[in-house]
C-alpha cells in the first residue's frame, strides 16, 4: 500500500472516529459514556461533555473535509494541524486519569491520540510535499 493511500485511509478512520464520537458526546452523552464504560457525569456536567463533543466532532470533520477534497496539500495540513490537538488531548487525559479526575475507561482517549500522533508523524515523513492526482475523491 502506498503512503498516500494509507494517509487517506487514516484520515477516513480518524475522521469517522472523532466525528462519530464527538457527535455522540454532543447529542447522546449518557449513551456514549455508557458505551465507554465510563461513569456518567452529573446532569450539569453533561453540558461540558457536550461542549467537548462539538470540538471532537470538528477535529473529525477536518480529516474528512481534507480527504474528500482529494487534495494532498490539504491532507498533509490536516495531519500536521491535528497533531497539536491530539497531543493536548492525550497529555491532558493521561494527567487527568493519573490524578483521578477521569476514570480508567478514559484511557482509550490518550491511547488513540498517541497512536495517531505516531502514525501521522511517520506518514508526514513519507508523503510527498506536492499534490498527487487521484482517480476520485473517495478513492483510498
Backbone bond lengths (Angstrom), bond angles and torsions (degrees), N, CA, C in turn:
res aa  C-N    CA-C-N  psi(-1)  N-CA   C-N-CA  omega(-1)  CA-C   N-CA-C  phi
1 X - - - 1.461 - - 1.525 108.09 -
2 X 1.338 116.69 130.93 1.460 118.21 179.79 1.532 110.49 -77.53
3 X 1.315 115.31 163.92 1.468 121.21 -173.56 1.523 113.29 -68.82
4 X 1.321 117.38 -34.36 1.468 119.97 178.55 1.532 108.93 -65.41
5 X 1.311 116.08 -44.71 1.471 120.63 178.81 1.530 110.36 -62.25
6 X 1.317 116.71 -42.03 1.465 121.00 178.08 1.532 111.04 -64.20
7 X 1.325 117.51 -40.08 1.470 121.15 178.08 1.522 110.51 -63.76
8 X 1.320 116.46 -39.75 1.467 119.87 178.35 1.531 110.71 -66.70
9 X 1.309 116.54 -40.02 1.461 120.58 177.63 1.531 110.66 -64.21
10 X 1.340 116.49 -41.99 1.468 120.53 177.25 1.528 110.49 -62.27
11 X 1.322 116.86 -43.91 1.471 120.20 179.38 1.520 110.43 -61.00
12 X 1.316 116.59 -40.09 1.466 120.51 178.59 1.527 110.61 -64.17
13 X 1.336 116.58 -49.31 1.467 120.44 -177.66 1.528 111.50 -66.45
14 X 1.324 117.57 -48.05 1.471 120.76 -179.86 1.523 110.48 -65.63
15 X 1.323 116.17 -38.57 1.462 119.82 178.66 1.521 111.88 -62.74
16 X 1.330 116.58 -46.91 1.465 119.64 177.98 1.522 111.62 -64.29
17 X 1.333 116.71 -42.05 1.471 121.14 179.53 1.526 110.98 -58.73
18 X 1.324 116.60 -52.37 1.464 120.13 -177.24 1.525 112.14 -72.02
19 X 1.316 116.42 -44.12 1.458 118.91 -178.90 1.530 109.98 -62.40
20 X 1.319 116.51 -46.03 1.467 120.50 -179.52 1.514 113.32 -65.62
21 X 1.332 116.47 -47.14 1.467 118.01 -179.86 1.520 110.69 -68.89
22 X 1.329 117.48 -35.78 1.465 119.84 176.91 1.517 112.34 -62.32
23 X 1.341 116.43 -44.62 1.463 119.20 176.20 1.523 110.70 -63.67
24 X 1.328 116.21 -37.38 1.467 119.57 177.38 1.517 111.55 -61.20
25 X 1.331 116.63 -47.22 1.470 120.07 178.73 1.528 111.27 -64.82
26 X 1.327 116.58 -37.39 1.462 119.82 -177.41 1.530 112.64 -71.59
27 X 1.324 117.09 -41.74 1.464 119.80 -172.71 1.529 115.39 -109.81
28 X 1.323 116.77 -21.34 1.474 121.15 -179.78 1.525 109.85 -137.27
29 X 1.342 117.79 58.54 1.466 119.33 -172.62 1.534 113.63 -63.00
30 X 1.305 117.58 -38.61 1.475 119.73 -177.88 1.523 109.58 -65.10
31 X 1.313 117.66 -46.47 1.456 121.37 -179.34 1.535 111.59 -66.91
32 X 1.322 117.01 -38.77 1.462 120.87 -179.78 1.522 110.44 -66.97
33 X 1.324 117.48 -44.36 1.461 120.39 176.74 1.526 110.76 -62.22
34 X 1.318 116.97 -38.51 1.467 120.17 178.51 1.527 110.85 -64.15
35 X 1.333 117.55 -39.31 1.463 120.89 177.23 1.526 111.49 -61.74
36 X 1.334 116.19 -33.51 1.467 121.32 177.79 1.525 111.95 -78.65
37 X 1.320 115.49 -11.29 1.465 122.02 -172.56 1.537 111.05 63.48
38 X 1.325 114.27 30.95 1.461 121.42 177.58 1.526 108.38 -97.43
39 X 1.323 116.81 148.79 1.467 118.69 177.97 1.525 110.82 -60.10
40 X 1.314 115.32 141.34 1.460 120.66 178.38 1.521 107.66 -83.07
41 X 1.315 114.52 130.23 1.460 120.47 -178.46 1.522 110.56 -71.63
42 X 1.327 114.96 161.72 1.461 120.35 174.37 1.523 108.96 -61.26
43 X 1.310 116.73 156.13 1.471 122.13 -174.66 1.528 112.60 -50.76
44 X 1.334 117.78 -45.59 1.468 119.09 -177.84 1.530 111.92 -68.02
45 X 1.332 117.91 -27.46 1.464 120.70 178.23 1.528 111.85 -76.66
46 X 1.316 117.43 -20.39 1.463 120.03 179.68 1.532 112.09 -63.38
47 X 1.319 117.14 -24.56 1.467 120.23 175.76 1.523 109.93 -61.32
48 X 1.321 117.21 -40.60 1.468 120.84 178.68 1.526 111.05 -69.65
49 X 1.317 117.15 -36.99 1.462 120.51 175.62 1.528 109.14 -61.47
50 X 1.325 117.02 -43.42 1.458 121.04 178.28 1.536 111.37 -63.15
51 X 1.326 116.36 -41.79 1.460 122.12 179.43 1.530 110.65 -61.36
52 X 1.322 116.84 -46.50 1.464 121.34 177.33 1.526 109.66 -62.83
53 X 1.320 116.26 -38.76 1.460 120.27 177.95 1.515 112.72 -57.62
54 X 1.317 116.76 -38.04 1.463 120.27 178.51 1.530 110.55 -61.83
55 X 1.317 117.07 -40.26 1.462 120.37 179.01 1.520 111.91 -71.32
56 X 1.305 117.27 -39.55 1.474 120.80 177.95 1.529 109.16 -63.04
57 X 1.323 116.93 -42.80 1.464 120.39 178.05 1.529 110.66 -62.21
58 X 1.322 117.48 -37.94 1.467 120.71 179.39 1.527 111.50 -66.03
59 X 1.315 117.44 -38.67 1.470 120.10 176.34 1.532 109.07 -62.55
60 X 1.326 116.58 -46.14 1.460 119.95 177.86 1.517 112.27 -60.83
61 X 1.317 116.65 -41.36 1.459 120.58 179.05 1.530 111.35 -64.00
62 X 1.334 117.45 -31.36 1.465 119.26 179.65 1.527 110.95 -66.88
63 X 1.331 117.82 -38.22 1.468 120.18 175.20 1.534 109.76 -61.98
64 X 1.324 116.01 -47.30 1.463 120.58 -176.96 1.522 111.55 -65.74
65 X 1.324 116.84 -38.99 1.460 121.43 178.13 1.525 109.86 -59.57
66 X 1.336 116.52 -48.68 1.468 119.95 -179.34 1.521 110.59 -64.74
67 X 1.308 116.82 -39.23 1.465 120.82 -179.41 1.526 111.59 -63.30
68 X 1.299 117.11 -49.30 1.454 120.43 -175.66 1.527 113.57 -77.59
69 X 1.326 117.25 -11.26 1.463 120.03 172.26 1.533 109.91 -78.22
70 X 1.347 116.06 -12.84 1.473 122.39 177.61 1.519 111.72 53.63
71 X 1.307 116.38 43.20 1.459 123.02 -176.54 1.524 107.31 -127.08
72 X 1.324 116.65 114.45 1.459 120.94 -177.63 1.525 112.13 -62.63
73 X 1.310 117.69 -33.01 1.468 120.95 178.87 1.533 109.60 -62.61
74 X 1.335 116.99 -44.62 1.473 120.49 178.08 1.524 111.18 -67.66
75 X 1.317 117.09 -38.57 1.453 120.59 178.88 1.526 110.63 -62.90
76 X 1.321 117.37 -45.63 1.473 120.62 176.22 1.531 110.57 -59.69
77 X 1.335 115.87 -42.74 1.465 119.52 -179.03 1.526 111.19 -61.59
78 X 1.326 117.05 -42.50 1.467 120.12 179.07 1.528 110.53 -66.40
79 X 1.324 116.97 -41.47 1.466 119.40 178.28 1.529 110.81 -62.49
80 X 1.319 117.85 -35.76 1.469 121.51 177.20 1.529 111.26 -73.50
81 X 1.326 115.85 -49.18 1.462 121.66 -173.78 1.522 112.54 -64.37
82 X 1.322 117.27 -40.37 1.465 119.64 -177.19 1.523 112.65 -73.13
83 X 1.319 118.11 -12.86 1.470 120.04 175.93 1.529 110.89 -57.10
84 X 1.319 116.49 -42.16 1.464 121.27 -179.05 1.526 111.10 -62.85
85 X 1.331 116.85 -45.37 1.460 120.52 179.06 1.524 111.23 -64.79
86 X 1.323 116.51 -42.54 1.465 120.35 179.87 1.523 111.05 -65.51
87 X 1.318 117.09 -40.47 1.462 120.08 178.41 1.526 110.57 -63.89
88 X 1.321 116.98 -45.17 1.471 120.72 179.57 1.526 110.94 -61.80
89 X 1.325 116.95 -46.54 1.467 120.48 -179.49 1.518 111.17 -66.08
90 X 1.321 117.13 -41.81 1.461 120.78 -179.58 1.519 113.27 -65.27
91 X 1.336 116.30 -45.51 1.471 119.91 -179.88 1.525 110.56 -67.08
92 X 1.343 116.45 -45.82 1.457 118.37 -179.23 1.522 111.64 -62.04
93 X 1.326 117.07 -48.49 1.467 118.58 -176.34 1.514 111.53 -67.02
94 X 1.323 118.72 -33.18 1.473 120.76 174.88 1.522 109.91 -63.09
95 X 1.329 116.65 -47.44 1.471 120.26 179.19 1.529 111.03 -64.10
96 X 1.322 117.23 -40.05 1.467 120.97 -179.58 1.532 111.16 -64.87
97 X 1.309 117.17 -38.41 1.473 120.51 176.48 1.523 109.67 -66.97
98 X 1.326 116.69 -44.18 1.469 120.98 -179.90 1.527 111.57 -62.23
99 X 1.325 117.43 -35.08 1.474 121.15 179.79 1.520 113.01 -86.01
100 X 1.327 117.12 -4.63 1.456 120.26 -179.89 1.519 114.16 83.25
101 X 1.329 117.47 11.70 1.466 120.89 178.90 1.524 111.20 -77.96
102 X 1.318 116.49 -28.12 1.460 122.27 176.19 1.523 108.27 -123.52
103 X 1.323 115.93 145.13 1.461 121.36 179.12 1.535 110.06 -73.22
104 X 1.323 116.06 159.79 1.458 122.16 -177.44 1.533 114.79 -55.28
105 X 1.340 120.52 -33.67 1.472 118.03 177.62 1.532 113.88 -57.49
106 X 1.305 117.94 -20.48 1.460 121.07 177.08 1.526 112.01 -70.47
107 X 1.324 118.43 -7.04 1.471 121.16 179.27 1.527 111.89 -61.68
108 X 1.322 117.03 -19.00 1.464 119.30 176.68 1.534 111.35 -64.37
109 X 1.319 117.06 -25.67 1.474 120.44 -179.68 1.525 111.04 -68.19
110 X 1.348 119.69 -57.09 1.470 116.84 178.77 1.524 112.66 -66.40
111 X 1.326 117.56 -30.90 1.471 119.11 177.64 1.529 110.35 -60.40
112 X 1.322 116.61 -46.47 1.467 120.25 178.79 1.524 111.07 -67.21
113 X 1.333 117.16 -44.25 1.465 120.15 -178.07 1.524 112.01 -63.46
114 X 1.326 118.00 -47.64 1.463 120.14 -178.27 1.529 111.53 -67.53
115 X 1.330 117.12 -35.42 1.463 120.21 176.42 1.526 110.15 -64.44
116 X 1.324 116.61 -45.44 1.462 119.70 179.49 1.528 112.06 -66.51
117 X 1.320 117.86 -34.03 1.471 120.42 176.28 1.524 110.11 -59.80
118 X 1.316 116.38 -48.20 1.468 120.49 -178.68 1.530 110.57 -62.31
119 X 1.321 116.97 -46.06 1.468 120.50 -179.10 1.527 110.82 -65.35
120 X 1.320 117.13 -43.16 1.459 120.33 -179.56 1.525 111.12 -64.62
121 X 1.325 117.65 -42.46 1.469 120.02 178.09 1.524 110.45 -61.69
122 X 1.321 116.42 -43.04 1.459 120.32 178.84 1.530 110.48 -62.02
123 X 1.336 116.50 -46.80 1.459 120.19 179.90 1.530 111.74 -61.63
124 X 1.315 116.65 -38.64 1.468 119.67 -179.71 1.528 111.84 -62.95
125 X 1.332 117.27 -28.86 1.475 119.56 176.41 1.520 111.48 -76.38
126 X 1.324 117.76 -20.43 1.466 122.21 -176.01 1.528 113.94 -99.42
127 X 1.321 117.16 -25.97 1.464 120.36 -175.82 1.521 111.39 -74.47
128 X 1.334 116.14 143.03 1.462 118.47 173.46 1.529 110.28 -65.35
129 X 1.305 116.27 154.70 1.469 120.23 -179.03 1.526 111.65 -90.54
130 X 1.311 117.77 -2.62 1.468 122.27 177.81 1.526 108.97 -113.92
131 X 1.311 115.47 162.47 1.463 120.15 -177.63 1.526 111.01 -70.01
132 X 1.323 114.95 142.09 1.459 122.55 177.27 1.519 107.23 -117.17
133 X 1.330 118.65 125.08 1.470 119.06 -179.48 1.530 110.91 -61.88
134 X 1.318 116.03 144.50 1.463 120.45 175.71 1.514 107.81 -124.21
135 X 1.318 115.43 160.48 1.459 119.06 -176.30 1.523 111.95 -73.60
136 X 1.336 116.95 -32.23 1.477 119.84 177.39 1.521 108.39 -161.45
137 X 1.342 117.13 158.29 1.462 120.13 -178.73 1.520 113.20 -59.27
138 X 1.315 118.11 -30.15 1.458 118.77 -175.70 1.516 112.93 -95.53
139 X 1.339 117.95 2.73 1.469 117.94 -179.72 1.515 109.83 -76.64
140 X 1.304 113.77 135.93 1.454 118.77 179.48 1.509 107.56 -101.09
